[in-house]
Amino acid sequence: MVDWAQMYGVQQAPGVGVYSNDGKDYFAATESDLPAGTPVVCVPSELVISSSKVAEEFGGSLYEAEQRLARGG
């Protein structure tokens, strides 16, 4: 998971690790104290799923996107 994320431009601050207890769900945690307000993970906007991106990809409206996803496609 970490290798994939790094390959696509996700960056993490030093002292931040990505962990899983079951190999399915992942979480970020600090390995040491960081100053308040320190960015810990930077995710490129191309990897973020937003309602506007979904609507754009699936026909221009969020309602249509929801219907297509509900139909499995």
N, C-alpha and C positions, 0 to 999 in steps of 0.2 A: 504494500500500500504506500509506504513512504517513498519507495523508489519511483512508483508511478507518479505520485504527486510532484516530486522533484523534477521528473522528466517534463512535466507540463507547467513548470514555473512556480509551483508553490514554494514559498520560502518560510523558514522558521528561525526564530531567534536562537542564538546559542543558549543552551540550558533548557530548551524545550524539547520534549520527546513525544512521540506518538505511540500509544499503547493500546492493547486489546486484552481483555480477559478471556474472550471466547473465539477470537479470529473472525468475528462477524461485525461487532460494534467496536469502533475506535474512538479514542479521545486523546486530547493533548493535555499534557501536564508539565509543570516546571520541575526541573531536577534540582533547582536552587532558587533562592529568593531573587526576584527581579524588581527593579524600581517600579513604583506605581505608574501606570500609564504607558509602560513599555509595550510596543506592538509585539505579539508573540507569533502570529501566523499571518502571512500575506498571501491571498489567493487571487490569481488573475481573474479579471471580470469574465473572461471567456468560459471559465469553469463554474461560475455561479449560475444557478437556475433561478430565474425570477419570473414572475407572472407575465411581465411584458415580453420577455424573450420567448416564453412558451407560446403566448398568443401570436407573436410574430411568426414563429416556426410552424404553427398548426392552424393557419388560416386567417390570421388577423384579428381574431377576437378570443378573449379568454373563455367565453361560453363554448365556442366551437372547439377550442383546445380541450376543454374538460370532456365534452361529448366524445371526441375522437379517442381520448385516453380511456374513457369508460368503456368504449367499444373494443378496446384492446389494440388500437392502432395508432 
